[in-house]
Amino acid sequence: MDLATQKKWDKAAPTFDLMAGKGAEERWEPFKRELFSTMQGNVLFLALGTGLDIPFFPTGQTIQAIDISPAMLEQARDRVANYDGEINVSVMDVHNLDFEDNSFDQIFTSCTFCSVPDPVNGLKSLKRVLKPGGELLMFEHTGSRYYPFKLMMDLMTLVSRRIGPDMNRPTVDNVRAAGFDITEVNHIFLDVVKTIRATKPVT
């Protein structure tokens, strides 16, 4: 367990909903609902946090949800209980997943890989527990390739990573480097906010 990362997010938990911002959740809700609407089979949701994404899940699913922060999951407790389906929560580090190989049909992330300390190895860990041909579906904010946004986000990250996420991650490149086959990248806001769909190769 990465105790430094756990401590950072435990500290952020009491004010996370305020920090995440009601406006942002409302803005991205249609895109998240569309992505999550494809949930089926044995599903892993990475970094549940305080459960802000739960209202966007389709009903009737059985979902395994993890987060590195027990304080975050405590904040999520009511949202988990109110979900019309089943969400099983565990404290777990993505780098050391306590699941068997080839366990899940789908894995979902939501603004997660801006914060994973070793993103490529974290993605490789997800690939291990995903079934061959299984899907990785991500709603993420990433760095930009364009001036002046790239410079701005590089500078912002010097501060933001101390209390929360990196702002300049090359997440699409990281997914590819972890050995996934990318099937779709959909830019939602500039080249920063996007959905990424990828699969684990069958062979």
C-alpha positions as CSV (number, residue, x, y, z in Angstrom):
1,M,0.0,0.0,0.0
2,D,1.3,3.4,-1.0
3,L,0.8,5.1,2.4
4,A,1.9,8.6,1.2
5,T,-0.8,8.6,-1.5
6,Q,-3.4,7.1,1.0
7,K,-2.6,9.9,3.5
8,K,-2.9,12.6,0.8
9,W,-6.4,11.4,-0.2
10,D,-7.5,10.7,3.4
11,K,-6.7,14.3,4.1
12,A,-8.7,15.5,1.1
13,A,-11.8,13.4,1.8
14,P,-13.7,15.8,4.1
15,T,-13.7,18.6,1.6
16,F,-13.5,16.6,-1.6
17,D,-17.1,17.1,-2.7
18,L,-16.7,20.9,-2.4
19,M,-13.3,20.8,-4.1
20,A,-14.7,18.7,-7.0
21,G,-17.4,21.3,-7.6
22,K,-21.1,20.9,-8.3
23,G,-20.7,22.7,-11.6
24,A,-18.1,20.3,-12.9
25,E,-20.2,17.3,-12.0
26,E,-23.2,18.8,-13.8
27,R,-21.1,19.7,-16.9
28,W,-19.6,16.2,-17.3
29,E,-22.7,14.2,-16.3
30,P,-24.0,13.4,-19.8
31,F,-20.6,12.1,-20.9
32,K,-20.1,10.0,-17.8
33,R,-23.6,8.6,-18.1
34,E,-23.0,7.6,-21.7
35,L,-19.8,5.9,-20.8
36,F,-21.1,4.1,-17.7
37,S,-24.3,3.0,-19.6
38,T,-22.2,0.3,-21.2
39,M,-21.6,-1.5,-17.9
40,Q,-22.2,-5.2,-18.1
41,G,-20.8,-8.4,-16.7
42,N,-18.2,-8.4,-13.9
43,V,-17.3,-4.7,-13.5
44,L,-14.4,-3.1,-11.5
45,F,-14.6,0.7,-10.8
46,L,-11.3,2.2,-9.9
47,A,-11.0,5.0,-7.4
48,L,-14.6,5.4,-6.2
49,G,-13.7,8.3,-4.0
50,T,-16.6,9.9,-2.2
51,G,-19.0,8.3,-4.7
52,L,-19.8,11.3,-6.8
53,D,-20.1,9.1,-9.9
54,I,-22.5,6.6,-8.4
55,P,-25.7,8.5,-9.5
56,F,-24.5,8.2,-13.1
57,F,-24.2,4.4,-12.9
58,P,-26.9,2.3,-14.7
59,T,-29.2,0.5,-12.2
60,G,-29.1,-3.2,-11.4
61,Q,-25.4,-3.7,-11.8
62,T,-23.0,-5.6,-9.5
63,I,-19.9,-3.5,-9.2
64,Q,-16.6,-4.1,-7.4
65,A,-15.3,-0.6,-6.4
66,I,-12.0,0.2,-4.9
67,D,-10.1,3.2,-3.5
68,I,-6.8,3.7,-1.8
69,S,-8.4,6.0,0.8
70,P,-10.6,4.6,3.6
71,A,-11.6,8.1,4.4
72,M,-12.9,8.6,0.9
73,L,-14.9,5.4,1.1
74,E,-16.4,6.4,4.4
75,Q,-17.7,9.6,2.7
76,A,-19.1,7.4,-0.1
77,R,-21.1,5.2,2.3
78,D,-24.5,6.7,1.9
79,R,-24.2,6.9,-1.9
80,V,-23.2,3.2,-2.0
81,A,-26.1,2.3,0.2
82,N,-28.6,4.2,-2.0
83,Y,-27.4,2.7,-5.3
84,D,-30.1,0.6,-7.0
85,G,-27.9,-2.4,-7.4
86,E,-24.9,-3.8,-5.6
87,I,-21.6,-2.0,-5.0
88,N,-18.9,-3.9,-3.0
89,V,-16.2,-1.6,-1.8
90,S,-12.6,-2.3,-0.8
91,V,-9.6,-0.3,0.2
92,M,-6.9,-1.2,-2.3
93,D,-3.9,0.2,-4.2
94,V,-4.2,-0.2,-8.0
95,H,-0.5,-1.2,-8.1
96,N,-1.2,-4.2,-5.9
97,L,-4.7,-5.5,-6.8
98,D,-6.0,-8.3,-4.7
99,F,-7.9,-10.0,-7.6
100,E,-7.1,-13.0,-9.7
101,D,-5.8,-12.7,-13.2
102,N,-8.5,-12.3,-15.9
103,S,-11.3,-11.6,-13.4
104,F,-13.2,-8.7,-14.9
105,D,-15.2,-8.1,-18.1
106,Q,-14.9,-4.3,-17.8
107,I,-12.9,-1.8,-15.8
108,F,-14.0,1.9,-15.5
109,T,-12.0,4.9,-14.3
110,S,-13.2,8.5,-13.7
111,C,-10.5,11.2,-13.3
112,T,-8.2,8.6,-11.8
113,F,-5.0,8.4,-13.7
114,C,-4.1,12.0,-13.0
115,S,-3.4,10.8,-9.5
116,V,-1.9,7.3,-9.8
117,P,1.7,7.6,-8.8
118,D,3.1,5.1,-11.4
119,P,0.4,5.3,-14.1
120,V,1.9,2.8,-16.6
121,N,2.4,0.1,-13.9
122,G,-1.1,0.9,-12.5
123,L,-2.5,0.3,-16.0
124,K,-0.6,-2.9,-16.3
125,S,-2.1,-4.0,-13.1
126,L,-5.5,-3.4,-14.4
127,K,-4.7,-5.3,-17.6
128,R,-3.7,-8.3,-15.5
129,V,-7.1,-8.6,-13.8
130,L,-9.0,-7.8,-17.0
131,K,-10.2,-10.7,-19.2
132,P,-8.6,-11.1,-22.6
133,G,-10.8,-9.0,-24.9
134,G,-12.2,-7.1,-21.9
135,E,-12.7,-3.4,-22.0
136,L,-11.0,-0.5,-20.2
137,L,-13.3,2.6,-20.3
138,M,-12.0,5.8,-18.9
139,F,-13.2,9.4,-18.3
140,E,-10.1,11.4,-17.7
141,H,-8.5,14.8,-17.8
142,T,-5.0,14.9,-19.3
143,G,-2.3,17.2,-20.3
144,S,-2.6,19.2,-23.5
145,R,-0.3,19.2,-26.5
146,Y,-1.2,22.8,-27.5
147,Y,0.3,26.1,-26.4
148,P,-0.4,27.8,-24.1
149,F,-2.4,25.1,-22.4
150,K,0.6,22.7,-22.2
151,L,2.8,25.3,-20.4
152,M,0.0,26.3,-18.1
153,M,-0.8,22.7,-17.1
154,D,2.9,21.9,-16.6
155,L,3.2,24.8,-14.2
156,M,-0.1,24.0,-12.4
157,T,1.1,20.5,-11.8
158,L,4.1,21.7,-9.7
159,V,1.5,22.8,-7.1
160,S,-1.5,20.5,-7.7
161,R,0.4,17.2,-7.3
162,R,1.1,18.1,-3.6
163,I,-2.5,18.1,-2.6
164,G,-4.3,16.2,-5.5
165,P,-3.9,15.3,-9.1
166,D,-1.2,16.0,-11.8
167,M,-2.7,18.2,-14.5
168,N,-0.4,17.1,-17.4
169,R,-0.5,13.4,-17.6
170,P,-0.1,11.8,-21.1
171,T,-2.8,9.2,-20.3
172,V,-3.5,8.0,-23.8
173,D,0.1,7.3,-24.3
174,N,0.3,5.5,-21.0
175,V,-2.6,3.3,-21.9
176,R,-0.9,2.3,-25.0
177,A,2.4,1.8,-23.2
178,A,0.7,-0.6,-20.7
179,G,-0.2,-2.9,-23.6
180,F,-3.8,-2.1,-24.3
181,D,-5.3,-1.7,-27.8
182,I,-7.0,1.7,-27.9
183,T,-10.2,1.6,-29.8
184,E,-11.5,5.2,-29.3
185,V,-10.5,8.5,-27.9
186,N,-13.3,11.1,-27.7
187,H,-12.3,14.7,-27.0
188,I,-14.9,16.4,-24.8
189,F,-13.1,19.6,-24.0
190,L,-10.2,20.7,-26.2
191,D,-7.7,17.8,-26.0
192,V,-7.8,17.8,-22.1
193,V,-11.1,16.2,-21.0
194,K,-11.7,12.9,-22.9
195,T,-13.0,9.4,-22.9
196,I,-10.7,6.6,-23.7
197,R,-11.9,3.1,-24.7
198,A,-9.3,0.3,-24.9
199,T,-9.2,-3.5,-24.9
200,K,-6.9,-6.1,-23.5
201,P,-5.4,-8.1,-26.4
202,V,-6.7,-11.6,-26.7
203,T,-3.3,-13.0,-27.4
